[in-house]
Amino acid sequence: MSRRRALLRYLAARLALAPLMLWLIASLVFLLLRLAPGDPIDALLGTRAPESARAALRAQLGLDQPLLHQYGSFLGKLLHGDLGASLTNQEPVTEVIRQSLPASLELGVVALLLAAVVGLAVGFSGIARPEGKLDLAGRLYGIGTYALPPFWAAMVVQLVFAVWLGWLPVGGRFPPTLLPPEGSGFYLLDSLRSGLATGEWQLLLGSVRHLVLPAATLGLLLSGIFANSLRLNLRRTLGADYVEAARSRGLGEARVVLRHALPNALLPVLTITGITVASLIGGALLIEVTYSWPGIAFRLQEAIGQRDYPLVQGIVVVVAGLVVLVTVLVDLLVAVLDPRIKF
């Protein structure tokens, strides 16, 4: 069987399993929400509301139906692409996701770029002298950033740069004194487009100022993963036979590292990048909550607190679908770049 046919069969198998995975995730979140303590009626009306009002609202929302009937209704709507409406404001769940997802993607992309640049620079810095000072510093950096609790790191960064120094906003996505730029919902791109059209850069400056702290916090926390992965894979690759063969041909060390060792050492880093991207699709929950960043993870946290069943279910299903898609694409990309991989 040719490699292309094997690749296509692998892709078809992964995509065929995707609906099953999404069904399992959707069923699990449906069941866990009903088993968890708390009642959405209490969140909507309060615990002191008259029983007649509570019963009327429960019937209106369909929460008085048997659990199996609610589950069947949920799956039926899901198969037709209908995620339902939020219990708190009756806004369609798809619209809530459409409004929130750009904020999470914007934060995730900027944080991922920062993590990759810093992490790869740190991981590469100590390769000339293994077990030297730079290598030891890179190792400590990777372990330290990976071990830091995100909520604690975010609060320390807020305290230093927003409260004590007053350089940057403590939270939010945009200055309350300005109207957010109209467009796609990606404030950086929309603000840049507005600045190029009008020559006014206040919108872009305001968007960047609010993005710096959450993106820097998340990016630096993730950079340790890239640093440790590159450092370990480079050391392993530099001891491989083909690298020794390149050295024996009289090639310089810099060329050996950059042309022969680094490309192969970066393949595992690419896999880690895919996993990180998949996790960032839903937003870094603790970062978004700490910085009041109105992304999809922040909305998920609010929906859980309000026992908003349709909104929680819709967000989890959509994020799970995006995670499945990203992981498949990353697997295929790694397979294309590395012909040694077999299916």
Summary of the structure (lengths in Angstrom):
residues: 343
radius of gyration: 24.3
end to end distance: 10.7
largest distance: 87.2
contacts: 1097
relative contact order: 0.15
helix: 75%
strand: 1%
